[in-house]
Amino acid sequence: MSADESVLVGRFNGPWGVQGWVRIWSDTRPPVAIFDYQPWLIGDGQSIEVEQWHRSGPRLVAKLRDVDTPEQAAALGKTDIRVARSALPEPEADEYYWHDLIGLEVVNLEGHVYGHVARMLETGAHDVMEIDGDSPVLIPFVSGEFVREVDLTEGRITVDWPLEWTESE
């Protein structure tokens, strides 16, 4: 399965305990949603199944099928966890998965191209796009206010973000 057909949802974060459990770093919101998407894909698309999981304080830990020792868990290292794109539910209208926004061109209402979405940041109040261009720009991802249109087909986000808001004095 190619990277375009799968989505990064987290990564392994080292062994936990003596029975082959592993710590999990989740990129999903809420973090426990990572366990809703099965099977997990690692490496070159190898499928791995979660047998059990639970919270250990602030951590998420999981017992994987055929991983029974701390050494086997440690061998997973910091391997990325991916799932088939088809395993994710369709987003609601005017909602987007971050991985669909990364790489889109960002242009303002006047036609100025700021660059491309390099990554998304979670700030608590709202998500923020980090735009890689001539100089990095941060634009709040607030639909209707700053984000006027997201066109996934054309690969473009149109924003109401005047150029003078990004110019330094």
C-alpha positions, -999 to +999 in steps of 0.1 A: +000+000+000+014+034-010+018+063+013-010+080-007-034+051+002-025+051+039-025+078+066-001+084+095-020+081+127+008+077+153+040+059+161+054+034+186+072+049+215+092+021+231+084-010+252+062-009+283+064-036+309+077-072+306+050-088+285+056-072+251+033-041+255+043-010+236+038+027+243+018+045+216+020+081+205-013+090+188-018+118+162-055+113+163-080+135+182-090+123+207-058+102+211-077+070+219-093+072+184-061+055+171-075+022+183-107+027+162-087+022+130-076-013+123-054-029+111-023-009+117+002-008+089+040-006+096+071-006+076+064-015+040+027-021+047+030-051+071-003-055+090-002-056+128-032-062+150-039-047+184-051-074+209-056-050+239-049-014+249-054+008+279-042+041+294-013+040+318-015+075+334-012+099+305+002+072+282-015+049+258-001+013+257-010-016+236-005-054+233+001-064+197-005-099+183+028-118+181+047-092+202+053-110+235+086-098+249+101-064+258+128-071+232+102-076+204+084-044+216+118-025+216+125-038+180+095-017+168+115+014+178+097+046+168+081+030+138+052+050+122+017+036+125-004+040+094-039+029+085-056+025+052-072+058+041-104+039+035-105+030+073-112+067+082-147+080+082-156+107+057-152+141+073-183+163+077-190+192+054-164+219+059-142+196+080-109+183+067-083+158+078-050+176+084-032+152+061-055+164+032-044+200+039-007+195+040+009+205+007-020+226-005-012+260-020-024+290+001-035+321-018-053+352-005-083+370-020-060+393-040-043+364-056-010+365-036+004+330-032+018+326+004+032+291-002+021+256+008+008+242+040+038+227+057+021+215+088-009+221+110-007+232+146-032+226+174-034+257+197-065+250+218-085+279+204-083+267+168-060+250+144-033+270+126-017+265+092+021+269+090+028+281+055+062+275+039+070+303+015+095+332+012+091+336+049+070+313+072+034+325+078+009+313+104-027+316+095-056+304+117-077+277+101-111+293+109-136+286+081-157+316+071-134+341+088-099+335+075-104+304+054-128+312+026-124+281+004-107+247+005-105+231-029-089+197-025-093+190-063-074+221-073-050+218-043-057+253-030-069+271+001-082+306-004-077+328+027-089+363+037-054+373+049-041+405+035-004+407+026+002+436+050-006+413+079+025+393+072+049+421+062+074+430+089+083+466+095 
